[in-house]
Amino acid sequence: MKSTGIVRKVDELGRIVLPIELRRTLDIAERDPLEIYVDGSSIVLTKYQPACVFCGSSKHIASHMGKNVCAACLKQLSKL
């Protein structure tokens, strides 16, 4: 991991602020969803990208009955 030298305190509600420079660099806009992972003793934030529940693809995603499904899997499901 690359250190940025940026330090932020957690507020009383458990929030931290991501600095504008970091958000611009990583193309994170207001209201963008972020996924939170734990890697050992580290917290990792990644920009959320919906993926197909069947094959994991993130291309041509549509929501079907509340689940993310890619076009190829949706086509296969329609044949059943």
C-alpha positions in Angstrom: 0.0 0.0 0.0 1.1 3.5 -0.7 1.1 6.0 2.2 -0.6 9.4 1.5 0.5 11.0 4.8 -3.1 12.0 5.4 -4.4 11.4 8.9 -8.1 11.8 9.9 -9.8 11.3 13.2 -13.0 9.2 13.6 -15.8 11.4 14.9 -18.3 10.4 17.6 -20.6 8.8 15.1 -17.8 6.7 13.6 -17.3 8.8 10.4 -14.2 9.9 8.7 -13.8 12.5 5.9 -12.1 11.5 2.7 -10.0 14.5 1.6 -11.1 16.2 -1.7 -7.7 15.5 -3.3 -8.1 11.8 -2.7 -11.6 11.8 -3.9 -10.6 13.6 -7.1 -7.6 11.3 -7.7 -9.8 8.2 -7.3 -12.8 9.6 -9.1 -15.1 9.3 -6.1 -18.1 11.7 -6.2 -20.6 12.6 -3.6 -23.1 9.7 -2.9 -20.9 7.2 -4.7 -21.2 3.8 -3.0 -18.0 2.4 -1.5 -17.5 -1.2 -0.4 -15.7 -1.9 2.9 -13.3 -4.9 3.2 -11.2 -6.0 6.1 -7.7 -7.3 5.2 -6.0 -8.5 8.4 -5.9 -5.3 10.6 -6.5 -3.0 7.6 -9.7 -1.5 6.4 -10.0 -1.2 2.6 -12.5 1.0 0.8 -13.2 0.4 -2.9 -15.6 2.1 -5.3 -18.6 -0.3 -5.6 -19.3 -1.8 -9.0 -22.3 -4.0 -9.3 -21.6 -7.5 -10.6 -23.6 -10.4 -11.8 -24.7 -12.7 -9.0 -24.1 -15.8 -11.2 -20.9 -15.2 -13.1 -19.4 -12.1 -11.4 -19.2 -10.0 -14.6 -19.5 -6.3 -14.2 -20.4 -5.7 -17.9 -24.0 -5.0 -19.1 -25.6 -5.4 -15.6 -29.3 -5.1 -15.2 -31.4 -5.5 -12.1 -33.8 -8.5 -12.2 -36.1 -9.1 -9.3 -33.7 -7.1 -7.0 -30.6 -9.0 -8.1 -27.8 -7.9 -10.5 -27.6 -10.1 -13.5 -25.5 -9.6 -16.7 -27.1 -9.8 -20.1 -25.5 -13.2 -20.9 -26.8 -14.8 -17.8 -30.2 -13.2 -18.2 -30.4 -14.6 -21.7 -29.6 -18.1 -20.4 -32.2 -17.7 -17.6 -34.8 -16.8 -20.2 -34.2 -20.1 -21.9 -35.2 -22.1 -18.8 
